Amino acid sequence: MKQYLIDTFKFNDRSNRTILEKIKGMPNPEESINLFSHLIHSQNKWMARITGDAGEPNLEWFGKTFDTNELENQWNKSVQAWLNFIEKSGEDGLNSELKYTASDGTRLGAKIKDIALQINYHSIHHRAQICMMLRMQNIEPPFIEYIGSVVKRY
């Protein structure tokens, strides 16, 4: 599972970097920037939960919208924190359950590996939305499907 999560984060990283380059060329990038910022905030909030950061309850899923020039740096920090965490974790740690309090006060729990998968699947969801916005602004979305990263030519 550990290697699968690393591979998934690396695929997600490449795909999001490709989308970010397209966002920079959009005539009206505001909503796409908002969604990309949300992906960063989501990764940061989950990492804060996992590490027991006391400031986690104050982190928002839709926090500050980053400036276009900040997005790449913020993304780099966020994804690198996850890659470092996974690389240092053992299989037992990735299979351990994180118990946390949701914003409404509900006590919940989920395995670390499932949280990591959620982050990546959530990113796919918002990349699809950004691709729709690209099309609506007459910009061809990039081919960033997973199969494109693993298919072999013979």
VEXMIRO-802985 format. One line per field, with one value per residue: residue in three letters; x, y, z of N, C-alpha, C, CB in turn; residue number from 1. Coordinates in steps of 0.05 Angstrom, whole numbers, plus 32768, in hexadecimal, padded with zeros to 4 digits. Glycine has a CB too. Layout:
<sites>
type (ala,...)
nX (X,...)
nY (Y,...)
nZ (Z,...)
caX (X,...)
caY (Y,...)
caZ (Z,...)
cX (X,...)
cY (Y,...)
cZ (Z,...)
cbX (X,...)
cbY (Y,...)
cbZ (Z,...)
seq (NUM,...)
</sites>
This chain:
<sites>
type (met,lys,gln,tyr,leu,ile,asp,thr,phe,lys,phe,asn,asp,arg,ser,asn,arg,thr,ile,leu,glu,lys,ile,lys,gly,met,pro,asn,pro,glu,glu,ser,ile,asn,leu,phe,ser,his,leu,ile,his,ser,gln,asn,lys,trp,met,ala,arg,ile,thr,gly,asp,ala,gly,glu,pro,asn,leu,glu,trp,phe,gly,lys,thr,phe,asp,thr,asn,glu,leu,glu,asn,gln,trp,asn,lys,ser,val,gln,ala,trp,leu,asn,phe,ile,glu,lys,ser,gly,glu,asp,gly,leu,asn,ser,glu,leu,lys,tyr,thr,ala,ser,asp,gly,thr,arg,leu,gly,ala,lys,ile,lys,asp,ile,ala,leu,gln,ile,asn,tyr,his,ser,ile,his,his,arg,ala,gln,ile,cys,met,met,leu,arg,met,gln,asn,ile,glu,pro,pro,phe,ile,glu,tyr,ile,gly,ser,val,val,lys,arg,tyr)
nX (8010,8027,804C,8028,800A,8032,803E,800C,8007,8031,8020,7FF2,8009,8027,7FFD,7FDF,8004,8007,7FD2,7FD4,7FF6,7FD5,7FAC,7FC5,7FC4,7F90,7F5B,7F35,7F42,7F31,7F0B,7F22,7F53,7F42,7F2E,7F5D,7F7B,7F5B,7F66,7F9A,7F92,7F72,7F95,7FBA,7F9B,7F8A,7FBD,7FCC,7FA7,7FB8,7FEB,7FE0,7FDE,7FD2,7FB9,7F97,7F5C,7F51,7F5E,7F45,7F1C,7F11,7F38,7F60,7F63,7F98,7FC8,7FD6,800D,801E,800A,8027,8053,8039,801D,8049,8060,8036,802B,805D,8062,803E,8054,8085,8071,8057,8082,80A1,8081,806B,804C,8028,801E,8005,7FD7,7FBF,7F8C,7F73,7F57,7F2A,7F0D,7ED6,7EC2,7E8F,7E8E,7E89,7EA4,7ED1,7EF1,7F26,7F4E,7F93,7FA8,7F7A,7F6A,7F95,7F8B,7F59,7F67,7F82,7F5B,7F35,7F50,7F50,7F1A,7F13,7F38,7F1E,7EF3,7F0E,7F22,7EF3,7EE8,7F13,7F06,7ED7,7EED,7F04,7F34,7F5D,7F5B,7F90,7FA9,7FA4,7F98,7F9B,7FAA,7FCA,7FFA,800E,800A,8028,804F,8055)
nY (7FE8,8018,8026,802B,8058,807F,807F,808F,80C3,80DB,80D7,80F7,8127,8134,8139,8163,818C,8192,81A3,81D3,81F2,81FA,8217,8247,825E,826C,8298,82A7,8294,828F,826D,823B,8242,8248,8214,81F6,820C,81FA,81C3,81C2,81D7,81AE,8181,8195,819B,8167,8150,816E,815A,8125,812A,8140,8177,81B0,81DC,81CA,81CA,81FE,8202,8208,81E7,8200,822E,8269,8284,8277,82A1,82A1,829E,8287,8253,8226,8221,821A,81EB,81C8,81C6,81AF,817C,8165,815F,8136,810C,8106,80F6,80C5,80A7,80A1,8083,8043,8006,7FF7,8027,8044,8026,8031,804E,8090,80B8,80ED,812F,8148,8184,8190,817B,8145,8106,80E0,80AD,8093,806A,8079,806E,8070,80A4,80BC,80A7,80BF,80F5,80F5,80E2,8109,8134,8123,8129,8162,8172,8161,8184,81B4,81AA,81AB,81E2,81F6,81E5,8202,8233,8231,8215,81DF,81A7,8185,8143,811B,80EB,80B1,8081,8092,809A,8068,8045,801D,8022,7FF9)
nZ (8000,800F,7FE5,7FBC,7FCD,7FCB,7F94,7F81,7F97,7F7C,7F47,7F4B,7F59,7F2A,7F05,7F1C,7F19,7EE2,7ED7,7EF3,7ED3,7EA7,7EBF,7EC9,7E97,7E8D,7E7B,7EA1,7EDA,7F0F,7F2D,7F24,7F3C,7F70,7F7A,7F74,7F9E,7FC7,7FC5,7FD8,800C,8021,8021,8046,8074,8080,8089,80B6,80DA,80DE,80F3,8123,812B,8150,813B,8115,8117,8109,80D4,8093,8062,8032,8030,802F,7FEE,7FC5,7FA6,7F60,7F57,7F87,7F88,7F73,7F95,7FC7,7FBB,7FB3,7FE7,8003,7FEA,7FEF,8026,802E,800F,802B,805D,8051,803C,806A,8089,80A2,808C,80B4,80CE,80A5,80A1,80D0,80FA,80F7,8126,812A,8132,8111,80EF,8101,8133,8137,8148,8124,80FC,80D4,80A9,809F,806C,804D,8052,8037,8003,7FFA,7FF6,7FC6,7FA2,7FA8,7F91,7F5B,7F50,7F54,7F2D,7EFF,7EFF,7EF7,7EC4,7EA7,7EAC,7E90,7E5C,7E55,7E4F,7E1F,7E1D,7E12,7E3B,7E5E,7E51,7E85,7E9B,7EC4,7EAB,7E82,7E9A,7EA5,7E7A,7E47,7E0C,7DD4)
caX (8000,8038,8056,8011,8004,8047,8039,7FF3,800D,8042,800E,7FE1,801B,802C,7FE4,7FD8,8017,7FFE,7FBA,7FDC,8000,7FBE,7F9E,7FD4,7FBE,7F73,7F53,7F26,7F4B,7F2A,7EFF,7F36,7F67,7F34,7F2D,7F78,7F81,7F4C,7F75,7FB1,7F88,7F68,7FAC,7FC6,7F89,7F8D,7FD7,7FCB,7F98,7FC8,8002,7FD7,7FE3,7FBD,7FAB,7F86,7F40,7F4F,7F63,7F2D,7F1E,7F13,7F46,7F68,7F6A,7FB3,7FCE,7FE0,802A,8022,7FFE,803A,8063,8027,8019,8062,8063,8021,802F,8076,805C,8030,8067,8097,8063,8053,809C,80AB,806D,806B,8031,8017,8016,7FF2,7FBE,7FB4,7F75,7F74,7F3E,7F2A,7EF3,7ECE,7EBB,7E75,7E92,7E86,7EBD,7ED4,7F0B,7F2C,7F6A,7FA5,7FAA,7F61,7F6C,7FA7,7F7C,7F44,7F74,7F88,7F42,7F29,7F5E,7F46,7F00,7F16,7F46,7F09,7EE4,7F20,7F23,7EDA,7EEB,7F25,7EF6,7EC4,7EFC,7F10,7F50,7F5D,7F66,7FA5,7FA3,7FB0,7F8C,7FAE,7FB4,7FDF,8013,8017,8007,8041,804E,8064)
caY (8000,8030,802E,8034,8073,8091,8081,809F,80DF,80E5,80DB,810E,813F,813A,8142,817E,81A0,8196,81B4,81EE,8201,8202,822C,8261,8269,8270,82B4,82AA,827D,8292,8255,8225,8248,8242,81F7,81ED,8214,81E8,81AA,81C6,81D9,8194,8171,81A0,8196,814B,814C,8179,8147,810D,8131,814B,8194,81BD,81F0,81BD,81D2,8218,8200,8206,81D8,8215,8244,827F,827D,827F,82B0,828F,829A,8277,8239,8211,821E,820E,81CF,81B9,81C1,819D,8161,815A,8157,811C,80F8,8101,80E7,80AA,809A,809B,8072,8027,7FFC,7FF7,8043,804B,8018,803A,8060,80AB,80C2,810A,813C,8157,81A0,8191,816F,8127,80F6,80CE,809F,8088,8061,808D,8068,8078,80C1,80C2,80A2,80D3,810E,80F2,80E0,8124,8143,811B,8136,817E,8176,815E,819D,81C8,81A3,81B6,81FF,81FB,81E2,8219,824B,822A,820B,81C2,819C,8172,8127,8115,80D3,809F,806D,809E,8099,804D,8036,8019,801F,7FE2)
caZ (8000,8011,7FCB,7FAC,7FD5,7FC1,7F77,7F7D,7F9D,7F66,7F2F,7F51,7F58,7F0D,7EF9,7F26,7F0D,7EC6,7ED8,7EFC,7EBC,7E97,7ECE,7EC5,7E7D,7E8B,7E7D,7EBA,7EEA,7F2C,7F39,7F23,7F51,7F89,7F7D,7F79,7FB9,7FD9,7FC6,7FEA,8028,8029,8028,805E,808B,8087,8095,80D1,80EB,80E2,8104,813D,812C,8161,812B,8100,8117,80FC,80B7,8083,8049,801E,803D,801E,7FD2,7FC0,7F8D,7F4B,7F5B,7F9F,7F86,7F6F,7FAE,7FDB,7FB3,7FB8,8004,800C,7FE0,7FFA,8041,802D,8006,8041,8071,8048,803A,8085,8097,809C,8084,80CC,80D2,8090,80A6,80EA,80F8,8103,8132,8129,8136,80F9,80F5,810F,814D,8136,814A,810D,80FA,80B9,80A7,8092,804F,8040,8050,8021,7FEA,7FF8,7FED,7FA9,7F93,7FA9,7F7D,7F41,7F4D,7F4E,7F13,7EEB,7EFF,7EEA,7EA7,7E9B,7EAB,7E7A,7E43,7E53,7E47,7E05,7E21,7E12,7E53,7E59,7E56,7E9F,7EA5,7ED1,7E98,7E72,7EA9,7EA8,7E61,7E3A,7DEF,7DC9)
cX (8011,8042,8040,800A,8019,8043,8021,7FF8,801E,8032,7FFD,7FF1,8020,8013,7FDC,7FEB,800F,7FE6,7FC1,7FE7,7FEA,7FAE,7FAB,7FCE,7FA0,7F6D,7F44,7F2C,7F41,7F1F,7F12,7F4B,7F5B,7F34,7F49,7F82,7F74,7F5B,7F8C,7FA7,7F7E,7F80,7FB8,7FB5,7F8B,7FA8,7FD8,7FBC,7FAA,7FDF,7FFA,7FDC,7FCC,7FAE,7F98,7F69,7F3C,7F54,7F49,7F31,7F20,7F1E,7F4C,7F6E,7F86,7FB5,7FDA,7FFE,8031,801B,8013,804A,8052,8022,8032,8065,804E,8026,8049,8073,8050,8044,807B,808A,8060,806D,80A7,8099,8071,804F,801E,800D,8001,7FD7,7FB2,7F9D,7F7A,7F58,7F3F,7F0E,7EED,7EC5,7EA1,7E76,7E90,7EA2,7EBC,7EEF,7F0E,7F49,7F7A,7FA6,7F91,7F5F,7F7E,7F9A,7F67,7F50,7F78,7F6E,7F33,7F36,7F55,7F2B,7F02,7F26,7F31,7EF9,7EF5,7F22,7F09,7EDC,7EFE,7F16,7EE3,7ED2,7F0D,7F2D,7F4D,7F6A,7F7C,7F9B,7FB2,7FA3,7FA2,7FBA,7FCB,7FFA,801E,8017,8023,803D,805F,8067)
cY (8019,8039,8038,8051,8087,8095,8092,80BC,80EB,80EA,80F5,8128,8147,8145,815E,8193,81A6,81A8,81D0,81FE,820A,8219,8247,826E,826F,828E,82BA,8292,827C,8279,823D,8229,8242,8224,81EC,81F4,8201,81CD,81AC,81C7,81BE,8182,817A,819A,8179,8144,8157,8167,812F,8113,813C,8168,81A1,81D2,81E5,81C7,81EE,8218,81FB,81F5,81EB,822E,825A,8275,8288,828F,829C,828A,8289,8259,8223,820C,8211,81F1,81BE,81B2,81AC,8180,8155,8151,813B,8107,80F2,80EF,80CA,809A,8092,8087,8055,801F,7FFD,8014,804C,803D,8020,804D,807B,80B1,80E0,8115,814D,8173,81A3,8184,8151,811B,80E1,80C0,8094,807F,8076,8088,8071,8097,80C9,80BD,80B7,80ED,810C,80F0,80FB,8137,813D,8129,8153,8184,8173,8178,81B3,81C3,81AD,81D5,8206,81FA,81FA,8233,8245,8222,81ED,81B7,8188,8156,811F,80FD,80C0,808B,8078,809E,807C,803C,8034,8017,8008,7FE4)
cZ (8000,7FF5,7FB9,7FB3,7FCA,7FA3,7F71,7F82,7F87,7F4D,7F33,7F4F,7F3B,7F00,7F02,7F1C,7EF0,7EC5,7EE0,7EE5,7EAA,7EA5,7EC9,7EAA,7E79,7E8C,7E96,7ECC,7F07,7F38,7F39,7F38,7F6C,7F8F,7F83,7F95,7FCD,7FDB,7FD9,8007,8032,8031,8042,8077,8093,8094,80B1,80E4,80F2,80F6,811F,8141,813B,8151,8116,8100,8109,80DE,80A9,806A,8031,802C,8029,8002,7FCD,7FA6,7F79,7F4F,7F74,7F9B,7F84,7F88,7FC4,7FD5,7FBA,7FD5,800D,8003,7FEB,8016,8041,8024,801C,8056,8069,8046,8055,8093,808F,8095,809C,80D1,80BD,8094,80C1,80E5,8105,810D,8134,812E,811D,8102,8104,812B,814E,8138,8134,810D,80DE,80B9,8097,8074,8040,803E,8039,8006,7FE5,7FEC,7FCF,7F98,7F92,7F94,7F61,7F3C,7F45,7F34,7EFC,7EE9,7EF1,7ECC,7E99,7E98,7E94,7E5F,7E3F,7E4B,7E2E,7E07,7E22,7E2C,7E4D,7E5D,7E6F,7EAB,7EB0,7EBC,7E87,7E80,7EAC,7E8F,7E54,7E1C,7DE7,7DAB)
cbX (7FED,8050,8065,7FF9,8002,8063,8035,7FDD,801B,8059,7FFC,7FD5,8036,8036,7FCD,7FD7,8034,7FF8,7FA6,7FF0,8014,7FAB,7F9D,7FF2,7FC6,7F64,7F42,7F07,7F68,7F17,7EE5,7F43,7F70,7F17,7F21,7F8C,7F79,7F30,7F7F,7FC0,7F71,7F58,7FC1,7FC9,7F6C,7F88,7FEE,7FBE,7F7F,7FD3,8014,7FE3,7FE6,7FCA,7FBF,7F86,7F35,7F62,7F78,7F21,7F05,7EF7,7F5F,7F82,7F55,7FC6,7FE2,7FDC,8037,8013,7FEC,804D,806D,800D,8013,807B,805F,8006,8030,808C,804A,8019,8076,80A1,8047,8045,80B0,80AD,8051,8075,8033,8026,802E,7FFD,7FC3,7FCA,7F5C,7F7D,7F38,7F36,7EF3,7EB6,7EBA,7E5F,7E7E,7E78,7EC0,7ED0,7F0E,7F26,7F6B,7FC1,7FAE,7F49,7F76,7FC1,7F70,7F37,7F8E,7F99,7F2F,7F2C,7F7D,7F43,7EF0,7F24,7F5C,7EF7,7EDD,7F3C,7F26,7EC2,7EF6,7F3C,7EE7,7EB6,7F0F,7F0D,7F5D,7F6C,7F50,7FBD,7FAB,7FAE,7F7C,7FA1,7F9D,7FD8,800F,8007,7FF3,804F,8057,8056)
cbY (8000,802A,8017,8021,8075,8084,8066,8094,80E2,80D2,80C2,810B,8139,8121,812E,817E,8195,817B,81A8,81EC,81EF,81EA,8225,825C,8256,8262,82BB,82AC,827C,82A9,824D,8224,8266,824D,81EA,81F9,8232,81E3,81A2,81E1,81ED,8186,8172,81BE,819E,8139,8159,8195,813D,8103,8144,813C,819F,81CA,8201,819F,81D3,822B,81E9,8221,81C6,821B,823B,828D,8289,8267,82C8,829B,82B5,8282,8237,8218,8239,821E,81CD,81CA,81DB,81A7,8161,816F,816B,811E,8103,811B,80F4,80A9,80AC,80B5,807A,8016,7FDF,7FED,8055,8044,7FFA,8047,8052,80BF,80B5,8114,814E,8148,81B1,8183,817B,811F,80E9,80DD,8089,809C,8046,808B,804A,806E,80CD,80B1,8086,80D9,8112,80DA,80CA,8130,813F,80FC,8133,818D,8161,8146,81A6,81C8,8185,81AF,820A,81E7,81C8,821D,8253,8240,8217,81B7,818E,8178,8114,812D,80C5,808F,8063,80BB,80A5,803F,8043,7FFF,8039,7FC7)
cbZ (8018,8023,7FBE,7FB1,7FF3,7FC6,7F6B,7F90,7FB8,7F61,7F2B,7F6E,7F66,7EFE,7F00,7F44,7F0F,7EB8,7EEC,7F12,7EAC,7E93,7EED,7EC7,7E67,7EA1,7E65,7EB4,7EEB,7F2F,7F2A,7F07,7F50,7F89,7F65,7F63,7FBF,7FCE,7FAA,7FE3,8029,8013,8011,805B,8084,806E,8084,80D0,80DC,80C7,80F6,8153,810F,8179,811D,8104,8133,810A,80B1,807C,8046,8011,804B,8029,7FBE,7FBF,7F93,7F2F,7F5E,7FB5,7F6E,7F58,7FB7,7FDD,7F95,7FAF,8013,8001,7FC1,7FF8,804F,8019,7FED,804D,8076,802C,802B,8095,8090,80B4,807A,80E4,80D0,8074,80A6,80FB,8105,80ED,814E,810F,814F,80EB,80DB,80FE,8160,811C,8166,80F3,810E,80A2,8098,809E,804B,8050,806B,8023,7FEB,8013,7FFC,7FA5,7FA0,7FC6,7F80,7F3F,7F68,7F65,7F0F,7EF1,7F1B,7EF7,7EA3,7EAD,7EC6,7E7A,7E44,7E6E,7E5E,7DF2,7E3A,7DF9,7E64,7E6B,7E3D,7EB2,7E8E,7EE7,7E86,7E6C,7EC5,7EBD,7E4E,7E44,7DE1,7DD0)
seq (1,2,3,4,5,6,7,8,9,10,11,12,13,14,15,16,17,18,19,20,21,22,23,24,25,26,27,28,29,30,31,32,33,34,35,36,37,38,39,40,41,42,43,44,45,46,47,48,49,50,51,52,53,54,55,56,57,58,59,60,61,62,63,64,65,66,67,68,69,70,71,72,73,74,75,76,77,78,79,80,81,82,83,84,85,86,87,88,89,90,91,92,93,94,95,96,97,98,99,100,101,102,103,104,105,106,107,108,109,110,111,112,113,114,115,116,117,118,119,120,121,122,123,124,125,126,127,128,129,130,131,132,133,134,135,136,137,138,139,140,141,142,143,144,145,146,147,148,149,150,151,152,153,154)
</sites>
